[in-house]
């Protein structure tokens, strides 16, 4: 445990950020799975895909994931979505 006051505060801030980032990453995975499931079922497909893409963009904009990671995830999601919807 840190003895320096500023480091104690920094540890608290880091823990808050980590928990927020975990929630965002978890939601990304959930939205991606929902989009793929919608592609198979054919129900509300475009709307669910749009929500997943939007969440990926938001996570990249906030720095939770890297911009290239976001682009790769979106590309792979779109490919899988197109393959399943055919």
VMD Tcl script that draws the C-alpha trace (Angstrom):
set ca {
  {0.00 0.00 0.00}
  {1.23 3.47 -0.85}
  {2.25 5.91 1.85}
  {2.14 9.00 -0.34}
  {-1.18 10.83 -0.34}
  {-1.20 11.54 -4.07}
  {-0.46 7.91 -4.86}
  {-3.33 6.74 -2.65}
  {-5.67 9.03 -4.59}
  {-4.21 7.84 -7.88}
  {-4.85 4.22 -6.86}
  {-8.49 5.06 -6.14}
  {-8.84 6.77 -9.52}
  {-7.21 3.87 -11.34}
  {-9.57 1.37 -9.73}
  {-12.61 3.42 -10.77}
  {-11.32 3.68 -14.34}
  {-10.58 -0.04 -14.46}
  {-14.09 -0.95 -13.36}
  {-15.62 1.45 -15.90}
  {-13.45 0.08 -18.69}
  {-14.37 -3.50 -17.76}
  {-18.06 -2.62 -18.01}
  {-17.56 -1.07 -21.43}
  {-15.58 -4.08 -22.73}
  {-18.20 -6.46 -21.36}
  {-20.94 -4.51 -23.10}
  {-18.98 -4.65 -26.35}
  {-18.85 -8.44 -26.19}
  {-22.54 -8.63 -25.31}
  {-23.56 -6.35 -28.18}
  {-21.37 -8.30 -30.61}
  {-22.95 -11.60 -29.59}
  {-26.42 -10.05 -29.86}
  {-25.65 -8.81 -33.38}
  {-24.48 -12.24 -34.49}
  {-27.53 -13.88 -32.94}
  {-29.78 -11.38 -34.73}
  {-28.03 -12.17 -38.01}
  {-28.88 -15.85 -37.56}
  {-32.47 -15.24 -36.49}
  {-33.14 -12.38 -38.88}
  {-34.92 -10.32 -36.23}
  {-34.12 -6.61 -35.98}
  {-30.79 -7.25 -37.69}
  {-29.73 -3.83 -38.87}
  {-30.67 -2.07 -35.65}
  {-28.69 -4.48 -33.47}
  {-25.65 -4.27 -35.76}
  {-25.82 -0.47 -35.67}
  {-25.88 -0.48 -31.86}
  {-22.86 -2.79 -31.70}
  {-20.90 -0.64 -34.14}
  {-21.82 2.50 -32.24}
  {-20.61 1.02 -28.94}
  {-17.31 0.03 -30.51}
  {-16.85 3.56 -31.84}
  {-17.69 5.08 -28.47}
  {-15.22 2.82 -26.66}
  {-12.48 3.83 -29.11}
  {-13.31 7.52 -28.74}
  {-13.09 7.29 -24.96}
  {-9.80 5.43 -25.08}
  {-11.07 2.15 -23.66}
  {-9.83 0.33 -26.76}
  {-7.35 1.44 -29.40}
  {-8.67 2.91 -32.66}
  {-7.11 0.12 -34.74}
  {-8.67 -2.48 -32.44}
  {-12.06 -0.87 -32.94}
  {-11.63 -0.87 -36.71}
  {-10.60 -4.53 -36.66}
  {-13.54 -5.53 -34.47}
  {-16.00 -3.65 -36.67}
  {-14.57 -5.21 -39.81}
  {-14.71 -8.73 -38.41}
  {-18.21 -8.19 -37.06}
  {-19.44 -6.93 -40.42}
  {-17.87 -9.89 -42.23}
  {-19.42 -12.41 -39.86}
  {-22.74 -10.60 -39.98}
  {-22.77 -10.65 -43.79}
  {-21.77 -14.32 -43.93}
  {-24.51 -15.38 -41.53}
  {-27.22 -13.30 -43.13}
  {-26.75 -14.88 -46.58}
}
mol new
graphics top color blue
foreach p $ca { graphics top sphere $p radius 0.5 }
foreach p [lrange $ca 0 end-1] q [lrange $ca 1 end] { graphics top cylinder $p $q radius 0.2 }
display resetview
